[in-house]
Each structure stands twice: as structure tokens, then as C-alpha cells.
Amino acid sequence: MSKTWHIYVVSCSDGTLYTGITKDIERRMTEHNSGSGSKYTRCRLPVSLVYSEKTLSRSRAARREAAIKALTRAEKMRLCSSPS
């Protein structure tokens, strides 16, 4: 299995943003859009991936996820529109 962790942001159908981490971004997107990804996204389908970045450890991914979640919506939107 890959050692790479992904930090990702999805845009929900109601315009909100959801941030998470995973080792398999394709599988996680499938889970989100099938309604089994998270409680938050379950009632906001469909979701679309708007940002992702990679790191090599779960702890770094979790710290980066927390940092992104602490951003304002405007800051998150700037992050999502920046080239990766």
C-alpha cells in the first residue's frame, strides 16, 4: 500500500467545503459520493474534489488538515484556486 497521504478539500452541493485526509483519494471520493464518506457530506451530495496535496506521514497530513480547517472560507477558496 502507498505510503503517501492526501489532504483534500471537496466542494459540497450546498457550496460548503469539507476537508479530510486519506491514503486513497479515488476511493475516498467514491465513498463520499455514495453517501458513506462522512456524516457531513452524506446530505450534501454530490461532492467534487477542488484541492489536494500529498505528504508522507499521517501525522503531517493531520496537522495540515487542522491548519486548513482553521482557515477562513476566503482563505480556503484562495488555496483551492492556487495551482498545486
Secondary structure, 3 states (H helix, E strand, C coil): CCCCEEEEEEECCCCCEEEEEECCHHHHHHHHHHCCCCHHHHCCCCCEEEEEEEECCHHHHHHHHHHHHCCCHHHHHHHHHCCC
